[in-house]
């Protein structure tokens, strides 16, 4: 299984959107890494996670790859993750962070 961590501000993502994002992220990981994803959904509690004295709007998705990825594979995976998170949440791409970590 591929560990995936999604970090959002509490109350920013509806349950329906969360479910749809999880399904889509699992599909993206399956296609890119040929393995199932195990998503750890983390909500930063209200009153925490501030940016410029306002609650954070960021959506952060981190995938721990099971093998080193070629640049084209990495870029495709990152783009798909960012596009999915932005389109599902209505956030701008500047509020979406996607990260792929290679195995050590």
C-alpha positions as CSV (number, residue, x, y, z in Angstrom):
1,X,0.0,0.0,0.0
2,X,1.1,3.5,-0.8
3,X,0.8,5.9,2.2
4,X,-1.0,9.2,1.3
5,X,-1.5,12.0,3.7
6,X,-4.1,14.7,3.1
7,X,-4.0,17.8,5.4
8,X,-6.9,20.3,5.4
9,X,-8.3,22.9,7.8
10,X,-11.2,21.5,9.9
11,X,-14.6,22.3,8.4
12,X,-13.2,23.4,5.0
13,X,-14.0,20.2,3.1
14,X,-17.5,18.6,3.2
15,X,-17.9,14.9,3.9
16,X,-19.1,14.3,0.3
17,X,-16.1,16.2,-1.1
18,X,-13.7,14.3,1.2
19,X,-15.1,11.0,0.0
20,X,-14.9,11.9,-3.7
21,X,-11.3,13.2,-3.2
22,X,-10.3,9.9,-1.5
23,X,-11.7,7.9,-4.4
24,X,-10.0,10.0,-7.0
25,X,-6.7,10.1,-5.2
26,X,-6.8,6.3,-4.9
27,X,-7.4,6.0,-8.6
28,X,-4.5,8.3,-9.4
29,X,-2.1,6.4,-7.1
30,X,-3.3,3.1,-8.5
31,X,-2.7,4.3,-12.1
32,X,0.7,5.9,-11.3
33,X,2.2,3.4,-8.9
34,X,0.2,0.2,-9.6
35,X,-0.6,-0.1,-5.9
36,X,-3.5,0.7,-3.6
37,X,-3.4,3.9,-1.6
38,X,-3.9,4.1,2.2
39,X,-5.1,7.7,2.9
40,X,-4.5,9.3,6.2
41,X,-7.0,12.3,6.2
42,X,-5.8,14.9,8.7
43,X,-7.9,17.9,9.7
44,X,-6.1,20.8,11.4
45,X,-8.3,21.9,14.3
46,X,-10.1,25.2,14.0
47,X,-8.0,27.9,15.7
48,X,-4.8,26.3,14.3
49,X,-3.1,26.4,11.0
50,X,-3.1,30.1,10.3
51,X,-1.6,32.0,7.4
52,X,-1.3,35.8,7.6
53,X,-3.6,35.7,10.7
54,X,-6.4,34.0,8.8
55,X,-7.4,30.3,8.8
56,X,-5.4,28.3,6.3
57,X,-7.1,27.5,2.9
58,X,-4.3,25.0,2.0
59,X,-4.9,21.5,0.9
60,X,-1.8,19.4,1.2
61,X,-1.4,16.0,-0.3
62,X,1.7,13.9,0.2
63,X,2.4,10.6,-1.5
64,X,5.1,8.2,-0.3
65,X,6.2,6.5,-3.5
66,X,7.4,2.9,-3.3
67,X,10.1,3.4,-5.9
68,X,12.0,6.3,-7.4
69,X,10.0,8.0,-10.1
70,X,11.3,9.3,-13.4
71,X,10.7,13.1,-13.8
72,X,7.9,12.6,-16.3
73,X,6.1,10.2,-13.9
74,X,6.6,12.5,-10.9
75,X,5.3,15.5,-12.8
76,X,2.2,13.7,-14.1
77,X,1.4,12.4,-10.6
78,X,1.9,15.8,-9.1
79,X,-0.3,17.5,-11.7
80,X,-3.1,15.0,-11.4
81,X,-3.1,15.3,-7.6
82,X,-3.1,19.1,-7.7
83,X,-5.8,19.3,-10.4
84,X,-8.0,16.9,-8.4
85,X,-7.6,18.7,-5.1
86,X,-8.2,22.1,-6.7
87,X,-11.2,21.0,-8.8
88,X,-12.9,19.1,-5.9
89,X,-12.4,21.8,-3.3
90,X,-12.8,24.9,-5.5
91,X,-9.4,26.1,-4.2
92,X,-7.0,27.9,-6.5
93,X,-3.8,26.0,-7.4
94,X,-1.9,28.5,-5.2
95,X,-3.7,26.9,-2.2
96,X,-3.0,23.3,-3.2
97,X,0.3,21.6,-2.4
98,X,1.2,18.2,-3.7
99,X,4.3,16.3,-2.8
100,X,5.8,13.0,-3.8
101,X,8.4,11.5,-1.5
102,X,10.8,8.8,-2.9
103,X,11.7,5.8,-0.7
104,X,14.9,6.2,1.3
